[in-house]
Amino acid sequence: MRPQHDDHDGRPSPRTQTPRPDLWTDTQTFFLDRIREDRPEGETGRHRLAKSAKDAQKATAKAEKPSAKAEKARAKAEKATEAAERYLTPAGPLTPGIAPVRGLHSSAKAGRVVALGLIALLGVSVAASQRGTPTQLDNAAQQLADRNAVADAADRSAPRTTTSASPSPSVSVSASPSPSATVKKVVTSVKPVAGLDQKQMNNALTVVKTGQKLGVPQRGLLVGIMTAMQESDLYNQASSAVPESFDYPHEGSSVDYDSCGLFQQRTSMGWGSVKQIMNPTYSSTKFFQALLKVSGWQNMELTLAAQAVQGSAYPYAYAKHEATARKVLTAILNAL
């Protein structure tokens, strides 16, 4: 049936045109049928299987490459071992050296192995040629021991010569006093000077040595000697007012309250016990310890420094002993 026309130009009217919704579906079906006729069903799957098989072969070949390298390395190692066993054969069990080496046509690595083996065998051969048998070593040791025994017997039986008996220079040097021996010498007495007797000089020596141990400078040592000269005339005196003081070594006596000893120190004033004060070393120590506690004593007059420790009623009485004390101190310092 021909379409109806609503206008005069002969074109069909959109409202009267019959639609064809199945045209595109029919076209797809047509071409798909043609494709199926040209390519049988399942061919696409076979192509994928073939590609997968090819990929698997490549992966297998790649995985086998390390094995090939390992085989190549093992072949080289076996070749080097065979070459070493072939060309490094000793010439004989009793003759040092090795058999002549034939030409090697192996790789450079095998050549280095062969060279190292040659050096090792040469060293072993030389050592074997120089080493003696155990019996030979024992004989040599016995001969050496016999020679030493004969030499020792000859030395013991030989007479001593005058040359060996004479003192050597080293003996003379060792016998001479060393500086350390000079420093360590102990001075127990000094010859009296300035009209003092030996007891007074010994007490002055005790005062100086005690002060030196405490690190007292020479000015302080001079103050100590001057003080002992004024207080006790450099004698370790007992006191008639303290009967116990006679129980200990003493040199004369005096009476001045309870004062005792070389510096006439008093027990009642806290200087120590009677036994301690009657010891010249103890009394000297107590004096110097008190002097070192006096502020500025180094800049004081000598007599006032002594007065600062003793607290005497006559502070300038110590000054008259300065000249004698200087002579005594100089003699002691020269002797020490």
Secondary structure, DSSP 8 states (H G I E B T S, - for coil): -----SSSS----TTT----TTHHHHHHHHHHHHHHHHS-TTHHHHHHHHHHHHHHHHHHHHHHHHHHHHHHHHHHHHHHHHHHHHH--BS-SSS-SB-------S-HHHHHHHHHHHHHHHHHHHHHHH---HHHHHHHHHHHHHHHHHHHHHHHHS---HHHHS--HHHHHHHS--HHHHHT---------TT--HHHHHHHHHHHHHHHHTT--HHHHHHHHHHHHHHHTT--BEETTBGGGGGS--S-EE-STTEEBTTTEEGGGTS--HHHHTSHHHHHHHHHHHHHTSTTGGGS-HHHHHHHHH--S-TTGGGGGHHHHHHHHHHHHHH-
